[in-house]
Amino acid sequence: MVFSAEDVGAYMRLLCYQWGNGAIPTRKELVDRIAGCAVGPDVMAKFPDGKNARMEREREKQADYRLQQSAKGKASAQARFNRGSTAVQPSGEPEGQPKVNSPSPSPSPISNTVTESDSGDSPPALSPKAAKVRRKAKTETDEDWISDLEKMDCFRLVSVRDELGLAQTWCAAHSRQCTRQFFNRWLLRSVEKSRTINANGTNLHSQKSEKYGF
């Protein structure tokens, strides 16, 4: 069966109407008004009982697909909430969570970038190397960490403690946190600058120290 251009246009307009309204009208004059022309019997045969069967199959497929996607989304959200655990988390404050007004430990000159969660959730699995770094960061004091930096050959051109003071001053002025990761990047930049001598023969690192009074 070959439709004329007018039949194709009428067919498409009736399909659109069915998709939005569930079925086309039973009255022929209303069908002609929707199609914008006199609908022929070949086109009307595509809509027995006011519905195109293929259109309804597509509607059911779309409805099933949305239900499946909704179920997957809910399952994924629940899995993220439980961090892969089958146990449902309690609605209240987790055990071991620090209180709002509880005294905090004495401040240290620099904070660790790796923190442990006390909420009781199961953390994601770490590689052996990452686990070793986390254990070291958890047990190593700031003084030990700074001493280790001073012993490294790559930082022998700079004063680690002076650079720490400069970094903390800069962070305080810019409302930043001077973390270990930030300070490591600061030291690497300072080493590069210390290798550059200006035209007067003055070390750039010395100029920065004099500027901040360290």
Number of C-alpha atoms within 10 A of each C-alpha: 4 7 12 9 9 14 20 14 16 23 21 13 16 27 21 15 17 19 17 9 10 16 19 23 18 11 9 13 13 12 21 16 12 18 21 14 14 15 21 14 9 13 15 19 12 16 19 12 13 18 20 20 13 11 16 15 11 12 14 12 12 12 12 12 12 12 12 12 12 12 12 12 12 12 12 13 12 15 14 11 13 15 16 14 13 9 8 11 14 8 6 6 11 13 10 10 11 13 9 7 6 7 8 9 6 6 7 10 12 19 15 16 13 14 10 8 11 12 13 11 14 12 11 8 8 10 9 9 8 11 12 12 12 18 11 12 17 14 9 12 15 16 12 11 13 15 13 10 18 17 11 9 8 12 16 12 15 20 16 19 14 12 19 19 16 20 20 18 15 15 15 12 9 9 9 13 15 22 17 18 13 15 19 14 11 16 20 14 11 20 18 14 15 16 13 13 12 9 7 6 8 12 15 17 21 12 11 14 15 10 10 11 10 12
